Amino acid sequence: MDRQYIDDHHIVARYLANRLPDPEREAFEAYYLEHPEILREIEAAERFKSGLAQLQDSGELEALL
C-alpha cells in the first residue's frame, strides 16, 4: 500500500467508518505505523466526523446546509 492508493481508494474515510476488508485494514495499519504523518490526517478526519455528528445531534447541521 502506498500514499497514492490510500488517496485514490479513500482508505482513511473507509478505515474510520470500519468499512475496510481485513487484508486492506491490516495493510493500512502497517502503512501508518511506518508513516506516522498519516496519523495527523486520521485524527483530523475523526475530529471532522465528530464535529458533524455533534452538529447533527444539536439540529444545527441542517440549518448550515
PDB file with SEQRES, HELIX, SHEET and CRYST1 records, atoms N, CA, C and O in Angstrom:
SEQRES   1 A   65  MET ASP ARG GLN TYR ILE ASP ASP HIS HIS ILE VAL ALA          
SEQRES   2 A   65  ARG TYR LEU ALA ASN ARG LEU PRO ASP PRO GLU ARG GLU          
SEQRES   3 A   65  ALA PHE GLU ALA TYR TYR LEU GLU HIS PRO GLU ILE LEU          
SEQRES   4 A   65  ARG GLU ILE GLU ALA ALA GLU ARG PHE LYS SER GLY LEU          
SEQRES   5 A   65  ALA GLN LEU GLN ASP SER GLY GLU LEU GLU ALA LEU LEU          
HELIX    1 AA1 ARG A    3  ASP A    8  1                                   6    
HELIX    2 AA2 ILE A   11  LEU A   16  1                                   6    
HELIX    3 AA3 ASP A   22  GLU A   34  1                                  13    
HELIX    4 AA4 GLU A   37  SER A   58  1                                  22    
HELIX    5 AA5 GLU A   60  LEU A   64  1                                   5    
CRYST1    1.000    1.000    1.000  90.00  90.00  90.00 P 1           1          
ATOM      1  N   MET A   1       0.851  -1.167   0.000  1.00  0.00           N  
ATOM      2  CA  MET A   1       0.000   0.000   0.000  1.00  0.00           C  
ATOM      3  C   MET A   1       0.895   1.228   0.000  1.00  0.00           C  
ATOM      4  O   MET A   1       1.923   1.263   0.678  1.00  0.00           O  
ATOM      5  N   ASP A   2       0.494   2.235  -0.769  1.00  0.00           N  
ATOM      6  CA  ASP A   2       1.241   3.489  -0.803  1.00  0.00           C  
ATOM      7  C   ASP A   2       0.269   4.661  -0.697  1.00  0.00           C  
ATOM      8  O   ASP A   2      -0.950   4.486  -0.697  1.00  0.00           O  
ATOM      9  N   ARG A   3       0.839   5.854  -0.606  1.00  0.00           N  
ATOM     10  CA  ARG A   3       0.012   7.052  -0.387  1.00  0.00           C  
ATOM     11  C   ARG A   3      -0.988   7.266  -1.511  1.00  0.00           C  
ATOM     12  O   ARG A   3      -2.125   7.664  -1.258  1.00  0.00           O  
ATOM     13  N   GLN A   4      -0.586   7.011  -2.740  1.00  0.00           N  
ATOM     14  CA  GLN A   4      -1.489   7.185  -3.879  1.00  0.00           C  
ATOM     15  C   GLN A   4      -2.691   6.250  -3.765  1.00  0.00           C  
ATOM     16  O   GLN A   4      -3.826   6.656  -4.012  1.00  0.00           O  
ATOM     17  N   TYR A   5      -2.438   5.014  -3.395  1.00  0.00           N  
ATOM     18  CA  TYR A   5      -3.520   4.048  -3.220  1.00  0.00           C  
ATOM     19  C   TYR A   5      -4.463   4.513  -2.103  1.00  0.00           C  
ATOM     20  O   TYR A   5      -5.684   4.430  -2.238  1.00  0.00           O  
ATOM     21  N   ILE A   6      -3.892   4.995  -1.012  1.00  0.00           N  
ATOM     22  CA  ILE A   6      -4.696   5.473   0.119  1.00  0.00           C  
ATOM     23  C   ILE A   6      -5.611   6.607  -0.329  1.00  0.00           C  
ATOM     24  O   ILE A   6      -6.798   6.613  -0.001  1.00  0.00           O  
ATOM     25  N   ASP A   7      -5.073   7.555  -1.066  1.00  0.00           N  
ATOM     26  CA  ASP A   7      -5.880   8.680  -1.545  1.00  0.00           C  
ATOM     27  C   ASP A   7      -6.915   8.233  -2.570  1.00  0.00           C  
ATOM     28  O   ASP A   7      -8.086   8.597  -2.467  1.00  0.00           O  
ATOM     29  N   ASP A   8      -6.496   7.452  -3.548  1.00  0.00           N  
ATOM     30  CA  ASP A   8      -7.389   7.024  -4.634  1.00  0.00           C  
ATOM     31  C   ASP A   8      -8.557   6.175  -4.147  1.00  0.00           C  
ATOM     32  O   ASP A   8      -9.642   6.207  -4.728  1.00  0.00           O  
ATOM     33  N   HIS A   9      -8.333   5.421  -3.086  1.00  0.00           N  
ATOM     34  CA  HIS A   9      -9.364   4.489  -2.610  1.00  0.00           C  
ATOM     35  C   HIS A   9     -10.026   4.935  -1.306  1.00  0.00           C  
ATOM     36  O   HIS A   9     -10.723   4.154  -0.657  1.00  0.00           O  
ATOM     37  N   HIS A  10      -9.806   6.183  -0.932  1.00  0.00           N  
ATOM     38  CA  HIS A  10     -10.464   6.772   0.259  1.00  0.00           C  
ATOM     39  C   HIS A  10     -10.268   5.899   1.494  1.00  0.00           C  
ATOM     40  O   HIS A  10     -11.202   5.657   2.258  1.00  0.00           O  
ATOM     41  N   ILE A  11      -9.051   5.439   1.671  1.00  0.00           N  
ATOM     42  CA  ILE A  11      -8.751   4.488   2.740  1.00  0.00           C  
ATOM     43  C   ILE A  11      -8.996   5.081   4.123  1.00  0.00           C  
ATOM     44  O   ILE A  11      -9.548   4.405   4.990  1.00  0.00           O  
ATOM     45  N   VAL A  12      -8.593   6.337   4.346  1.00  0.00           N  
ATOM     46  CA  VAL A  12      -8.765   6.924   5.680  1.00  0.00           C  
ATOM     47  C   VAL A  12     -10.241   6.973   6.051  1.00  0.00           C  
ATOM     48  O   VAL A  12     -10.620   6.548   7.142  1.00  0.00           O  
ATOM     49  N   ALA A  13     -11.071   7.482   5.160  1.00  0.00           N  
ATOM     50  CA  ALA A  13     -12.511   7.567   5.439  1.00  0.00           C  
ATOM     51  C   ALA A  13     -13.113   6.183   5.647  1.00  0.00           C  
ATOM     52  O   ALA A  13     -13.909   5.977   6.564  1.00  0.00           O  
ATOM     53  N   ARG A  14     -12.737   5.246   4.805  1.00  0.00           N  
ATOM     54  CA  ARG A  14     -13.270   3.892   4.941  1.00  0.00           C  
ATOM     55  C   ARG A  14     -12.774   3.223   6.217  1.00  0.00           C  
ATOM     56  O   ARG A  14     -13.501   2.450   6.840  1.00  0.00           O  
ATOM     57  N   TYR A  15     -11.531   3.522   6.608  1.00  0.00           N  
ATOM     58  CA  TYR A  15     -10.974   2.965   7.844  1.00  0.00           C  
ATOM     59  C   TYR A  15     -11.759   3.489   9.040  1.00  0.00           C  
ATOM     60  O   TYR A  15     -12.133   2.719   9.925  1.00  0.00           O  
ATOM     61  N   LEU A  16     -12.008   4.789   9.070  1.00  0.00           N  
ATOM     62  CA  LEU A  16     -12.740   5.374  10.186  1.00  0.00           C  
ATOM     63  C   LEU A  16     -14.186   4.889  10.238  1.00  0.00           C  
ATOM     64  O   LEU A  16     -14.785   4.840  11.312  1.00  0.00           O  
ATOM     65  N   ALA A  17     -14.742   4.536   9.097  1.00  0.00           N  
ATOM     66  CA  ALA A  17     -16.106   4.009   9.046  1.00  0.00           C  
ATOM     67  C   ALA A  17     -16.140   2.503   9.264  1.00  0.00           C  
ATOM     68  O   ALA A  17     -17.203   1.884   9.213  1.00  0.00           O  
ATOM     69  N   ASN A  18     -14.967   1.918   9.507  1.00  0.00           N  
ATOM     70  CA  ASN A  18     -14.862   0.464   9.707  1.00  0.00           C  
ATOM     71  C   ASN A  18     -15.406  -0.300   8.495  1.00  0.00           C  
ATOM     72  O   ASN A  18     -16.138  -1.281   8.636  1.00  0.00           O  
ATOM     73  N   ARG A  19     -15.027   0.177   7.295  1.00  0.00           N  
ATOM     74  CA  ARG A  19     -15.533  -0.425   6.068  1.00  0.00           C  
ATOM     75  C   ARG A  19     -14.426  -1.012   5.199  1.00  0.00           C  
ATOM     76  O   ARG A  19     -14.610  -1.204   3.997  1.00  0.00           O  
ATOM     77  N   LEU A  20     -13.284  -1.293   5.805  1.00  0.00           N  
ATOM     78  CA  LEU A  20     -12.199  -1.929   5.055  1.00  0.00           C  
ATOM     79  C   LEU A  20     -12.217  -3.424   5.315  1.00  0.00           C  
ATOM     80  O   LEU A  20     -12.380  -3.854   6.456  1.00  0.00           O  
ATOM     81  N   PRO A  21     -12.050  -4.218   4.270  1.00  0.00           N  
ATOM     82  CA  PRO A  21     -11.883  -5.657   4.491  1.00  0.00           C  
ATOM     83  C   PRO A  21     -10.597  -5.897   5.292  1.00  0.00           C  
ATOM     84  O   PRO A  21      -9.667  -5.092   5.233  1.00  0.00           O  
ATOM     85  N   ASP A  22     -10.550  -6.979   6.023  1.00  0.00           N  
ATOM     86  CA  ASP A  22      -9.409  -7.257   6.902  1.00  0.00           C  
ATOM     87  C   ASP A  22      -8.051  -7.112   6.231  1.00  0.00           C  
ATOM     88  O   ASP A  22      -7.173  -6.470   6.807  1.00  0.00           O  
ATOM     89  N   PRO A  23      -7.829  -7.673   5.043  1.00  0.00           N  
ATOM     90  CA  PRO A  23      -6.485  -7.526   4.438  1.00  0.00           C  
ATOM     91  C   PRO A  23      -6.124  -6.060   4.152  1.00  0.00           C  
ATOM     92  O   PRO A  23      -4.979  -5.653   4.350  1.00  0.00           O  
ATOM     93  N   GLU A  24      -7.091  -5.276   3.690  1.00  0.00           N  
ATOM     94  CA  GLU A  24      -6.826  -3.873   3.396  1.00  0.00           C  
ATOM     95  C   GLU A  24      -6.600  -3.084   4.694  1.00  0.00           C  
ATOM     96  O   GLU A  24      -5.733  -2.212   4.750  1.00  0.00           O  
ATOM     97  N   ARG A  25      -7.375  -3.389   5.725  1.00  0.00           N  
ATOM     98  CA  ARG A  25      -7.206  -2.741   7.026  1.00  0.00           C  
ATOM     99  C   ARG A  25      -5.829  -3.037   7.589  1.00  0.00           C  
ATOM    100  O   ARG A  25      -5.148  -2.135   8.076  1.00  0.00           O  
ATOM    101  N   GLU A  26      -5.419  -4.288   7.526  1.00  0.00           N  
ATOM    102  CA  GLU A  26      -4.111  -4.678   8.048  1.00  0.00           C  
ATOM    103  C   GLU A  26      -2.978  -3.993   7.280  1.00  0.00           C  
ATOM    104  O   GLU A  26      -1.988  -3.569   7.876  1.00  0.00           O  
ATOM    105  N   ALA A  27      -3.125  -3.887   5.970  1.00  0.00           N  
ATOM    106  CA  ALA A  27      -2.105  -3.219   5.155  1.00  0.00           C  
ATOM    107  C   ALA A  27      -2.046  -1.729   5.499  1.00  0.00           C  
ATOM    108  O   ALA A  27      -0.963  -1.150   5.577  1.00  0.00           O  
ATOM    109  N   PHE A  28      -3.207  -1.112   5.705  1.00  0.00           N  
ATOM    110  CA  PHE A  28      -3.235   0.297   6.060  1.00  0.00           C  
ATOM    111  C   PHE A  28      -2.620   0.524   7.440  1.00  0.00           C  
ATOM    112  O   PHE A  28      -1.856   1.469   7.633  1.00  0.00           O  
ATOM    113  N   GLU A  29      -2.949  -0.330   8.386  1.00  0.00           N  
ATOM    114  CA  GLU A  29      -2.373  -0.185   9.730  1.00  0.00           C  
ATOM    115  C   GLU A  29      -0.851  -0.353   9.693  1.00  0.00           C  
ATOM    116  O   GLU A  29      -0.135   0.358  10.398  1.00  0.00           O  
ATOM    117  N   ALA A  30      -0.363  -1.266   8.895  1.00  0.00           N  
ATOM    118  CA  ALA A  30       1.086  -1.422   8.748  1.00  0.00           C  
ATOM    119  C   ALA A  30       1.693  -0.171   8.120  1.00  0.00           C  
ATOM    120  O   ALA A  30       2.779   0.259   8.510  1.00  0.00           O  
ATOM    121  N   TYR A  31       0.988   0.416   7.144  1.00  0.00           N  
ATOM    122  CA  TYR A  31       1.479   1.628   6.494  1.00  0.00           C  
ATOM    123  C   TYR A  31       1.558   2.771   7.492  1.00  0.00           C  
ATOM    124  O   TYR A  31       2.582   3.450   7.571  1.00  0.00           O  
ATOM    125  N   TYR A  32       0.496   2.994   8.256  1.00  0.00           N  
ATOM    126  CA  TYR A  32       0.543   4.163   9.136  1.00  0.00           C  
ATOM    127  C   TYR A  32       1.491   3.980  10.308  1.00  0.00           C  
ATOM    128  O   TYR A  32       1.932   4.968  10.896  1.00  0.00           O  
ATOM    129  N   LEU A  33       1.813   2.759  10.661  1.00  0.00           N  
ATOM    130  CA  LEU A  33       2.836   2.551  11.688  1.00  0.00           C  
ATOM    131  C   LEU A  33       4.217   2.956  11.169  1.00  0.00           C  
ATOM    132  O   LEU A  33       5.067   3.405  11.938  1.00  0.00           O  
ATOM    133  N   GLU A  34       4.433   2.797   9.877  1.00  0.00           N  
ATOM    134  CA  GLU A  34       5.699   3.181   9.259  1.00  0.00           C  
ATOM    135  C   GLU A  34       5.716   4.635   8.804  1.00  0.00           C  
ATOM    136  O   GLU A  34       6.785   5.188   8.546  1.00  0.00           O  
ATOM    137  N   HIS A  35       4.547   5.260   8.703  1.00  0.00           N  
ATOM    138  CA  HIS A  35       4.419   6.639   8.219  1.00  0.00           C  
ATOM    139  C   HIS A  35       3.536   7.425   9.192  1.00  0.00           C  
ATOM    140  O   HIS A  35       2.366   7.675   8.903  1.00  0.00           O  
ATOM    141  N   PRO A  36       4.086   7.812  10.333  1.00  0.00           N  
ATOM    142  CA  PRO A  36       3.273   8.457  11.371  1.00  0.00           C  
ATOM    143  C   PRO A  36       2.622   9.766  10.932  1.00  0.00           C  
ATOM    144  O   PRO A  36       1.677  10.220  11.577  1.00  0.00           O  
ATOM    145  N   GLU A  37       3.100  10.384   9.851  1.00  0.00           N  
ATOM    146  CA  GLU A  37       2.477  11.619   9.397  1.00  0.00           C  
ATOM    147  C   GLU A  37       1.018  11.412   8.990  1.00  0.00           C  
ATOM    148  O   GLU A  37       0.221  12.350   9.030  1.00  0.00           O  
ATOM    149  N   ILE A  38       0.675  10.205   8.604  1.00  0.00           N  
ATOM    150  CA  ILE A  38      -0.714   9.943   8.212  1.00  0.00           C  
ATOM    151  C   ILE A  38      -1.644   9.927   9.430  1.00  0.00           C  
ATOM    152  O   ILE A  38      -2.856  10.091   9.293  1.00  0.00           O  
ATOM    153  N   LEU A  39      -1.079   9.733  10.601  1.00  0.00           N  
ATOM    154  CA  LEU A  39      -1.902   9.759  11.811  1.00  0.00           C  
ATOM    155  C   LEU A  39      -2.551  11.126  11.998  1.00  0.00           C  
ATOM    156  O   LEU A  39      -3.667  11.209  12.511  1.00  0.00           O  
ATOM    157  N   ARG A  40      -1.876  12.194  11.592  1.00  0.00           N  
ATOM    158  CA  ARG A  40      -2.474  13.535  11.669  1.00  0.00           C  
ATOM    159  C   ARG A  40      -3.717  13.613  10.790  1.00  0.00           C  
ATOM    160  O   ARG A  40      -4.718  14.217  11.174  1.00  0.00           O  
ATOM    161  N   GLU A  41      -3.650  13.006   9.624  1.00  0.00           N  
ATOM    162  CA  GLU A  41      -4.805  13.003   8.730  1.00  0.00           C  
ATOM    163  C   GLU A  41      -5.952  12.194   9.328  1.00  0.00           C  
ATOM    164  O   GLU A  41      -7.112  12.600   9.252  1.00  0.00           O  
ATOM    165  N   ILE A  42      -5.624  11.057   9.919  1.00  0.00           N  
ATOM    166  CA  ILE A  42      -6.649  10.225  10.553  1.00  0.00           C  
ATOM    167  C   ILE A  42      -7.311  11.004  11.692  1.00  0.00           C  
ATOM    168  O   ILE A  42      -8.535  11.005  11.821  1.00  0.00           O  
ATOM    169  N   GLU A  43      -6.499  11.660  12.512  1.00  0.00           N  
ATOM    170  CA  GLU A  43      -7.036  12.425  13.639  1.00  0.00           C  
ATOM    171  C   GLU A  43      -7.895  13.593  13.161  1.00  0.00           C  
ATOM    172  O   GLU A  43      -8.941  13.861  13.751  1.00  0.00           O  
ATOM    173  N   ALA A  44      -7.482  14.284  12.118  1.00  0.00           N  
ATOM    174  CA  ALA A  44      -8.259  15.406  11.583  1.00  0.00           C  
ATOM    175  C   ALA A  44      -9.588  14.916  11.027  1.00  0.00           C  
ATOM    176  O   ALA A  44     -10.623  15.544  11.249  1.00  0.00           O  
ATOM    177  N   ALA A  45      -9.566  13.804  10.309  1.00  0.00           N  
ATOM    178  CA  ALA A  45     -10.808  13.255   9.765  1.00  0.00           C  
ATOM    179  C   ALA A  45     -11.744  12.822  10.889  1.00  0.00           C  
ATOM    180  O   ALA A  45     -12.957  13.009  10.788  1.00  0.00           O  
ATOM    181  N   GLU A  46     -11.205  12.255  11.939  1.00  0.00           N  
ATOM    182  CA  GLU A  46     -12.020  11.829  13.074  1.00  0.00           C  
ATOM    183  C   GLU A  46     -12.636  13.048  13.780  1.00  0.00           C  
ATOM    184  O   GLU A  46     -13.804  13.008  14.168  1.00  0.00           O  
ATOM    185  N   ARG A  47     -11.871  14.117  13.945  1.00  0.00           N  
ATOM    186  CA  ARG A  47     -12.417  15.344  14.555  1.00  0.00           C  
ATOM    187  C   ARG A  47     -13.528  15.930  13.683  1.00  0.00           C  
ATOM    188  O   ARG A  47     -14.554  16.373  14.199  1.00  0.00           O  
ATOM    189  N   PHE A  48     -13.328  15.934  12.386  1.00  0.00           N  
ATOM    190  CA  PHE A  48     -14.339  16.440  11.461  1.00  0.00           C  
ATOM    191  C   PHE A  48     -15.613  15.607  11.564  1.00  0.00           C  
ATOM    192  O   PHE A  48     -16.713  16.152  11.656  1.00  0.00           O  
ATOM    193  N   LYS A  49     -15.460  14.313  11.549  1.00  0.00           N  
ATOM    194  CA  LYS A  49     -16.604  13.399  11.658  1.00  0.00           C  
ATOM    195  C   LYS A  49     -17.348  13.620  12.977  1.00  0.00           C  
ATOM    196  O   LYS A  49     -18.578  13.647  13.004  1.00  0.00           O  
ATOM    197  N   SER A  50     -16.607  13.774  14.048  1.00  0.00           N  
ATOM    198  CA  SER A  50     -17.200  14.008  15.357  1.00  0.00           C  
ATOM    199  C   SER A  50     -17.941  15.341  15.394  1.00  0.00           C  
ATOM    200  O   SER A  50     -19.041  15.429  15.940  1.00  0.00           O  
ATOM    201  N   GLY A  51     -17.341  16.372  14.814  1.00  0.00           N  
ATOM    202  CA  GLY A  51     -17.984  17.685  14.765  1.00  0.00           C  
ATOM    203  C   GLY A  51     -19.281  17.654  13.978  1.00  0.00           C  
ATOM    204  O   GLY A  51     -20.273  18.258  14.387  1.00  0.00           O  
ATOM    205  N   LEU A  52     -19.280  16.956  12.858  1.00  0.00           N  
ATOM    206  CA  LEU A  52     -20.511  16.830  12.079  1.00  0.00           C  
ATOM    207  C   LEU A  52     -21.596  16.091  12.866  1.00  0.00           C  
ATOM    208  O   LEU A  52     -22.771  16.455  12.811  1.00  0.00           O  
ATOM    209  N   ALA A  53     -21.195  15.063  13.588  1.00  0.00           N  
ATOM    210  CA  ALA A  53     -22.165  14.315  14.398  1.00  0.00           C  
ATOM    211  C   ALA A  53     -22.758  15.206  15.490  1.00  0.00           C  
ATOM    212  O   ALA A  53     -23.956  15.135  15.762  1.00  0.00           O  
ATOM    213  N   GLN A  54     -21.936  16.037  16.112  1.00  0.00           N  
ATOM    214  CA  GLN A  54     -22.430  16.950  17.146  1.00  0.00           C  
ATOM    215  C   GLN A  54     -23.399  17.968  16.555  1.00  0.00           C  
ATOM    216  O   GLN A  54     -24.432  18.268  17.154  1.00  0.00           O  
ATOM    217  N   LEU A  55     -23.066  18.501  15.377  1.00  0.00           N  
ATOM    218  CA  LEU A  55     -23.968  19.438  14.725  1.00  0.00           C  
ATOM    219  C   LEU A  55     -25.293  18.783  14.361  1.00  0.00           C  
ATOM    220  O   LEU A  55     -26.353  19.394  14.493  1.00  0.00           O  
ATOM    221  N   GLN A  56     -25.228  17.553  13.908  1.00  0.00           N  
ATOM    222  CA  GLN A  56     -26.459  16.844  13.558  1.00  0.00           C  
ATOM    223  C   GLN A  56     -27.287  16.584  14.805  1.00  0.00           C  
ATOM    224  O   GLN A  56     -28.503  16.775  14.788  1.00  0.00           O  
ATOM    225  N   ASP A  57     -26.651  16.153  15.886  1.00  0.00           N  
ATOM    226  CA  ASP A  57     -27.367  15.882  17.135  1.00  0.00           C  
ATOM    227  C   ASP A  57     -28.035  17.131  17.690  1.00  0.00           C  
ATOM    228  O   ASP A  57     -29.112  17.053  18.281  1.00  0.00           O  
ATOM    229  N   SER A  58     -27.406  18.268  17.503  1.00  0.00           N  
ATOM    230  CA  SER A  58     -27.974  19.519  18.035  1.00  0.00           C  
ATOM    231  C   SER A  58     -28.969  20.165  17.090  1.00  0.00           C  
ATOM    232  O   SER A  58     -29.594  21.169  17.434  1.00  0.00           O  
ATOM    233  N   GLY A  59     -29.123  19.594  15.892  1.00  0.00           N  
ATOM    234  CA  GLY A  59     -30.066  20.138  14.920  1.00  0.00           C  
ATOM    235  C   GLY A  59     -29.496  21.284  14.097  1.00  0.00           C  
ATOM    236  O   GLY A  59     -30.215  21.879  13.294  1.00  0.00           O  
ATOM    237  N   GLU A  60     -28.235  21.601  14.279  1.00  0.00           N  
ATOM    238  CA  GLU A  60     -27.623  22.736  13.595  1.00  0.00           C  
ATOM    239  C   GLU A  60     -27.118  22.388  12.199  1.00  0.00           C  
ATOM    240  O   GLU A  60     -26.942  23.284  11.373  1.00  0.00           O  
ATOM    241  N   LEU A  61     -26.886  21.134  11.924  1.00  0.00           N  
ATOM    242  CA  LEU A  61     -26.310  20.752  10.643  1.00  0.00           C  
ATOM    243  C   LEU A  61     -27.221  21.103   9.481  1.00  0.00           C  
ATOM    244  O   LEU A  61     -26.764  21.645   8.474  1.00  0.00           O  
ATOM    245  N   GLU A  62     -28.486  20.804   9.609  1.00  0.00           N  
ATOM    246  CA  GLU A  62     -29.413  21.080   8.506  1.00  0.00           C  
ATOM    247  C   GLU A  62     -29.491  22.578   8.233  1.00  0.00           C  
ATOM    248  O   GLU A  62     -29.565  22.985   7.074  1.00  0.00           O  
ATOM    249  N   ALA A  63     -29.476  23.398   9.266  1.00  0.00           N  
ATOM    250  CA  ALA A  63     -29.515  24.854   9.063  1.00  0.00           C  
ATOM    251  C   ALA A  63     -28.267  25.331   8.321  1.00  0.00           C  
ATOM    252  O   ALA A  63     -28.341  26.269   7.528  1.00  0.00           O  
ATOM    253  N   LEU A  64     -27.132  24.697   8.571  1.00  0.00           N  
ATOM    254  CA  LEU A  64     -25.906  25.096   7.884  1.00  0.00           C  
ATOM    255  C   LEU A  64     -25.897  24.679   6.421  1.00  0.00           C  
ATOM    256  O   LEU A  64     -25.234  25.298   5.590  1.00  0.00           O  
ATOM    257  N   LEU A  65     -26.634  23.632   6.122  1.00  0.00           N  
ATOM    258  CA  LEU A  65     -26.669  23.155   4.751  1.00  0.00           C  
ATOM    259  C   LEU A  65     -27.720  23.906   3.983  1.00  0.00           C  
ATOM    260  O   LEU A  65     -27.913  23.653   2.794  1.00  0.00           O  
TER     261      LEU A  65                                                      
END                                                                             
